[in-house]
Amino acid sequence: MVKQISLDAWSLQHLTDLLKEGSRVVAKTTTPIVLYRQTMEEEDGSYEEIVC
């Protein structure tokens, strides 16, 4: 269980660092980046997706 907790803490810290770096890049370039994209529905050439 201790290893799982430390892995979770590392994952959280790593994600935080990546988000901070992404934030700095967006501030410099003024171009947004896609962090998450999920296609919800797809039919007849059209689709709905969630983008964050």
Biopython code that builds the backbone (N, CA, C, O; Angstrom):
import numpy as np
from Bio.PDB.StructureBuilder import StructureBuilder

atoms = [
    (1, "MET", "N", (0.823, -1.202, 0.000)),
    (1, "MET", "CA", (0.000, 0.000, 0.000)),
    (1, "MET", "C", (0.869, 1.269, 0.000)),
    (1, "MET", "O", (0.496, 2.272, -0.608)),
    (2, "VAL", "N", (2.005, 1.228, 0.666)),
    (2, "VAL", "CA", (2.891, 2.390, 0.730)),
    (2, "VAL", "C", (3.408, 2.739, -0.657)),
    (2, "VAL", "O", (3.502, 3.915, -1.008)),
    (3, "LYS", "N", (3.746, 1.720, -1.450)),
    (3, "LYS", "CA", (4.238, 1.979, -2.802)),
    (3, "LYS", "C", (3.160, 2.650, -3.645)),
    (3, "LYS", "O", (3.461, 3.538, -4.442)),
    (4, "GLN", "N", (1.892, 2.229, -3.476)),
    (4, "GLN", "CA", (0.797, 2.824, -4.241)),
    (4, "GLN", "C", (0.632, 4.295, -3.886)),
    (4, "GLN", "O", (0.433, 5.132, -4.767)),
    (5, "ILE", "N", (0.713, 4.609, -2.612)),
    (5, "ILE", "CA", (0.566, 6.001, -2.178)),
    (5, "ILE", "C", (1.692, 6.858, -2.748)),
    (5, "ILE", "O", (1.448, 7.970, -3.217)),
    (6, "SER", "N", (2.928, 6.347, -2.710)),
    (6, "SER", "CA", (4.035, 7.139, -3.236)),
    (6, "SER", "C", (3.941, 7.276, -4.755)),
    (6, "SER", "O", (4.320, 8.310, -5.304)),
    (7, "LEU", "N", (3.439, 6.244, -5.439)),
    (7, "LEU", "CA", (3.235, 6.333, -6.884)),
    (7, "LEU", "C", (2.158, 7.360, -7.206)),
    (7, "LEU", "O", (2.298, 8.131, -8.155)),
    (8, "ASP", "N", (1.080, 7.372, -6.420)),
    (8, "ASP", "CA", (0.025, 8.366, -6.617)),
    (8, "ASP", "C", (0.560, 9.777, -6.402)),
    (8, "ASP", "O", (0.235, 10.689, -7.162)),
    (9, "ALA", "N", (1.374, 9.956, -5.376)),
    (9, "ALA", "CA", (1.948, 11.281, -5.103)),
    (9, "ALA", "C", (2.859, 11.705, -6.245)),
    (9, "ALA", "O", (2.837, 12.865, -6.658)),
    (10, "TRP", "N", (3.662, 10.775, -6.760)),
    (10, "TRP", "CA", (4.552, 11.085, -7.879)),
    (10, "TRP", "C", (3.734, 11.453, -9.118)),
    (10, "TRP", "O", (4.050, 12.420, -9.810)),
    (11, "SER", "N", (2.681, 10.678, -9.393)),
    (11, "SER", "CA", (1.840, 10.952, -10.564)),
    (11, "SER", "C", (1.205, 12.330, -10.464)),
    (11, "SER", "O", (1.158, 13.074, -11.444)),
    (12, "LEU", "N", (0.720, 12.665, -9.285)),
    (12, "LEU", "CA", (0.104, 13.976, -9.076)),
    (12, "LEU", "C", (1.124, 15.093, -9.266)),
    (12, "LEU", "O", (0.823, 16.105, -9.900)),
    (13, "GLN", "N", (2.320, 14.920, -8.725)),
    (13, "GLN", "CA", (3.365, 15.936, -8.868)),
    (13, "GLN", "C", (3.788, 16.075, -10.327)),
    (13, "GLN", "O", (3.995, 17.187, -10.813)),
    (14, "HIS", "N", (3.914, 14.951, -11.022)),
    (14, "HIS", "CA", (4.313, 14.968, -12.431)),
    (14, "HIS", "C", (3.258, 15.684, -13.279)),
    (14, "HIS", "O", (3.601, 16.493, -14.142)),
    (15, "LEU", "N", (1.982, 15.391, -13.039)),
    (15, "LEU", "CA", (0.903, 16.057, -13.770)),
    (15, "LEU", "C", (0.901, 17.553, -13.475)),
    (15, "LEU", "O", (0.711, 18.364, -14.381)),
    (16, "THR", "N", (1.109, 17.918, -12.229)),
    (16, "THR", "CA", (1.168, 19.333, -11.853)),
    (16, "THR", "C", (2.295, 20.050, -12.583)),
    (16, "THR", "O", (2.115, 21.160, -13.084)),
    (17, "ASP", "N", (3.457, 19.410, -12.640)),
    (17, "ASP", "CA", (4.596, 20.004, -13.347)),
    (17, "ASP", "C", (4.304, 20.174, -14.836)),
    (17, "ASP", "O", (4.639, 21.203, -15.423)),
    (18, "LEU", "N", (3.680, 19.166, -15.445)),
    (18, "LEU", "CA", (3.345, 19.256, -16.869)),
    (18, "LEU", "C", (2.328, 20.361, -17.140)),
    (18, "LEU", "O", (2.438, 21.072, -18.139)),
    (19, "LEU", "N", (1.344, 20.510, -16.265)),
    (19, "LEU", "CA", (0.348, 21.570, -16.441)),
    (19, "LEU", "C", (0.976, 22.958, -16.287)),
    (19, "LEU", "O", (0.618, 23.885, -17.013)),
    (20, "LYS", "N", (1.900, 23.098, -15.354)),
    (20, "LYS", "CA", (2.593, 24.386, -15.193)),
    (20, "LYS", "C", (3.412, 24.718, -16.433)),
    (20, "LYS", "O", (3.401, 25.857, -16.902)),
    (21, "GLU", "N", (4.122, 23.724, -16.966)),
    (21, "GLU", "CA", (4.916, 23.937, -18.180)),
    (21, "GLU", "C", (4.006, 24.286, -19.356)),
    (21, "GLU", "O", (4.322, 25.179, -20.143)),
    (22, "GLY", "N", (2.883, 23.588, -19.478)),
    (22, "GLY", "CA", (1.925, 23.898, -20.537)),
    (22, "GLY", "C", (1.377, 25.305, -20.402)),
    (22, "GLY", "O", (1.178, 26.000, -21.399)),
    (23, "SER", "N", (1.134, 25.724, -19.174)),
    (23, "SER", "CA", (0.642, 27.075, -18.923)),
    (23, "SER", "C", (1.661, 28.124, -19.362)),
    (23, "SER", "O", (1.296, 29.151, -19.934)),
    (24, "ARG", "N", (2.941, 27.860, -19.092)),
    (24, "ARG", "CA", (3.994, 28.792, -19.522)),
    (24, "ARG", "C", (4.072, 28.868, -21.047)),
    (24, "ARG", "O", (4.243, 29.951, -21.606)),
    (25, "VAL", "N", (3.949, 27.728, -21.719)),
    (25, "VAL", "CA", (4.001, 27.703, -23.182)),
    (25, "VAL", "C", (2.834, 28.485, -23.765)),
    (25, "VAL", "O", (3.013, 29.258, -24.706)),
    (26, "VAL", "N", (1.642, 28.291, -23.215)),
    (26, "VAL", "CA", (0.463, 29.011, -23.707)),
    (26, "VAL", "C", (0.625, 30.509, -23.477)),
    (26, "VAL", "O", (0.240, 31.305, -24.333)),
    (27, "ALA", "N", (1.180, 30.903, -22.351)),
    (27, "ALA", "CA", (1.389, 32.326, -22.072)),
    (27, "ALA", "C", (2.359, 32.946, -23.075)),
    (27, "ALA", "O", (2.184, 34.096, -23.477)),
    (28, "LYS", "N", (3.382, 32.190, -23.480)),
    (28, "LYS", "CA", (4.348, 32.710, -24.449)),
    (28, "LYS", "C", (3.778, 32.775, -25.855)),
    (28, "LYS", "O", (3.963, 33.769, -26.557)),
    (29, "THR", "N", (3.086, 31.718, -26.270)),
    (29, "THR", "CA", (2.642, 31.615, -27.662)),
    (29, "THR", "C", (1.242, 32.159, -27.892)),
    (29, "THR", "O", (0.848, 32.379, -29.038)),
    (30, "THR", "N", (0.491, 32.378, -26.839)),
    (30, "THR", "CA", (-0.927, 32.777, -26.898)),
    (30, "THR", "C", (-1.744, 31.840, -27.779)),
    (30, "THR", "O", (-2.745, 32.250, -28.367)),
    (31, "THR", "N", (-1.321, 30.596, -27.870)),
    (31, "THR", "CA", (-2.056, 29.568, -28.610)),
    (31, "THR", "C", (-2.478, 28.487, -27.626)),
    (31, "THR", "O", (-1.625, 27.881, -26.977)),
    (32, "PRO", "N", (-3.775, 28.234, -27.503)),
    (32, "PRO", "CA", (-4.209, 27.211, -26.547)),
    (32, "PRO", "C", (-3.780, 25.810, -26.981)),
    (32, "PRO", "O", (-3.589, 25.543, -28.167)),
    (33, "ILE", "N", (-3.637, 24.936, -26.011)),
    (33, "ILE", "CA", (-3.328, 23.540, -26.306)),
    (33, "ILE", "C", (-4.468, 22.665, -25.794)),
    (33, "ILE", "O", (-5.106, 22.992, -24.793)),
    (34, "VAL", "N", (-4.720, 21.569, -26.472)),
    (34, "VAL", "CA", (-5.783, 20.642, -26.079)),
    (34, "VAL", "C", (-5.212, 19.686, -25.041)),
    (34, "VAL", "O", (-4.228, 18.991, -25.295)),
    (35, "LEU", "N", (-5.840, 19.660, -23.873)),
    (35, "LEU", "CA", (-5.398, 18.760, -22.817)),
    (35, "LEU", "C", (-6.155, 17.441, -22.858)),
    (35, "LEU", "O", (-5.618, 16.399, -22.483)),
    (36, "TYR", "N", (-7.405, 17.487, -23.316)),
    (36, "TYR", "CA", (-8.253, 16.311, -23.262)),
    (36, "TYR", "C", (-9.271, 16.396, -24.382)),
    (36, "TYR", "O", (-9.858, 17.454, -24.613)),
    (37, "ARG", "N", (-9.482, 15.306, -25.067)),
    (37, "ARG", "CA", (-10.492, 15.271, -26.125)),
    (37, "ARG", "C", (-11.159, 13.900, -26.112)),
    (37, "ARG", "O", (-10.479, 12.874, -26.087)),
    (38, "GLN", "N", (-12.494, 13.883, -26.128)),
    (38, "GLN", "CA", (-13.232, 12.623, -26.139)),
    (38, "GLN", "C", (-14.388, 12.739, -27.127)),
    (38, "GLN", "O", (-15.202, 13.658, -27.032)),
    (39, "THR", "N", (-14.458, 11.813, -28.069)),
    (39, "THR", "CA", (-15.558, 11.786, -29.020)),
    (39, "THR", "C", (-16.754, 11.117, -28.356)),
    (39, "THR", "O", (-16.657, 9.990, -27.872)),
    (40, "MET", "N", (-17.881, 11.820, -28.338)),
    (40, "MET", "CA", (-19.072, 11.304, -27.671)),
    (40, "MET", "C", (-19.961, 10.512, -28.627)),
    (40, "MET", "O", (-20.361, 9.391, -28.314)),
    (41, "GLU", "N", (-20.267, 11.076, -29.772)),
    (41, "GLU", "CA", (-21.142, 10.431, -30.751)),
    (41, "GLU", "C", (-20.554, 10.616, -32.133)),
    (41, "GLU", "O", (-19.897, 11.618, -32.416)),
    (42, "GLU", "N", (-20.793, 9.659, -32.973)),
    (42, "GLU", "CA", (-20.322, 9.776, -34.343)),
    (42, "GLU", "C", (-21.340, 9.085, -35.236)),
    (42, "GLU", "O", (-21.640, 7.905, -35.054)),
    (43, "GLU", "N", (-21.874, 9.834, -36.212)),
    (43, "GLU", "CA", (-22.811, 9.230, -37.156)),
    (43, "GLU", "C", (-22.884, 10.080, -38.417)),
    (43, "GLU", "O", (-22.939, 11.307, -38.342)),
    (44, "ASP", "N", (-22.885, 9.446, -39.540)),
    (44, "ASP", "CA", (-23.030, 10.093, -40.849)),
    (44, "ASP", "C", (-22.086, 11.281, -41.049)),
    (44, "ASP", "O", (-22.508, 12.334, -41.526)),
    (45, "GLY", "N", (-20.838, 11.117, -40.693)),
    (45, "GLY", "CA", (-19.847, 12.154, -40.965)),
    (45, "GLY", "C", (-19.836, 13.300, -39.976)),
    (45, "GLY", "O", (-19.017, 14.210, -40.109)),
    (46, "SER", "N", (-20.719, 13.288, -38.989)),
    (46, "SER", "CA", (-20.692, 14.344, -37.980)),
    (46, "SER", "C", (-20.443, 13.698, -36.618)),
    (46, "SER", "O", (-20.751, 12.525, -36.410)),
    (47, "TYR", "N", (-19.890, 14.467, -35.710)),
    (47, "TYR", "CA", (-19.613, 13.923, -34.391)),
    (47, "TYR", "C", (-19.663, 15.019, -33.344)),
    (47, "TYR", "O", (-19.547, 16.205, -33.651)),
    (48, "GLU", "N", (-19.833, 14.604, -32.133)),
    (48, "GLU", "CA", (-19.844, 15.521, -31.000)),
    (48, "GLU", "C", (-18.687, 15.119, -30.100)),
    (48, "GLU", "O", (-18.474, 13.932, -29.855)),
    (49, "GLU", "N", (-17.938, 16.100, -29.607)),
    (49, "GLU", "CA", (-16.810, 15.769, -28.750)),
    (49, "GLU", "C", (-16.683, 16.760, -27.615)),
    (49, "GLU", "O", (-17.159, 17.893, -27.691)),
    (50, "ILE", "N", (-16.038, 16.311, -26.572)),
    (50, "ILE", "CA", (-15.717, 17.160, -25.427)),
    (50, "ILE", "C", (-14.247, 17.523, -25.541)),
    (50, "ILE", "O", (-13.396, 16.644, -25.675)),
    (51, "VAL", "N", (-13.945, 18.820, -25.488)),
    (51, "VAL", "CA", (-12.555, 19.282, -25.562)),
    (51, "VAL", "C", (-12.296, 20.185, -24.367)),
    (51, "VAL", "O", (-13.064, 21.110, -24.103)),
    (52, "CYS", "N", (-11.217, 19.916, -23.647)),
    (52, "CYS", "CA", (-10.822, 20.750, -22.496)),
    (52, "CYS", "C", (-9.448, 21.303, -22.739)),
    (52, "CYS", "O", (-8.918, 22.032, -21.900)),
]
sb = StructureBuilder()
sb.init_structure("model")
sb.init_model(0)
sb.init_chain("A")
sb.init_seg("    ")
for serial, (resi, resn, name, xyz) in enumerate(atoms, 1):
    if name == "N":
        sb.init_residue(resn, " ", resi, " ")
    sb.init_atom(name, np.array(xyz, "f"), 0.0, 1.0, " ", f" {name:<3s}", serial, name[0])
structure = sb.get_structure()
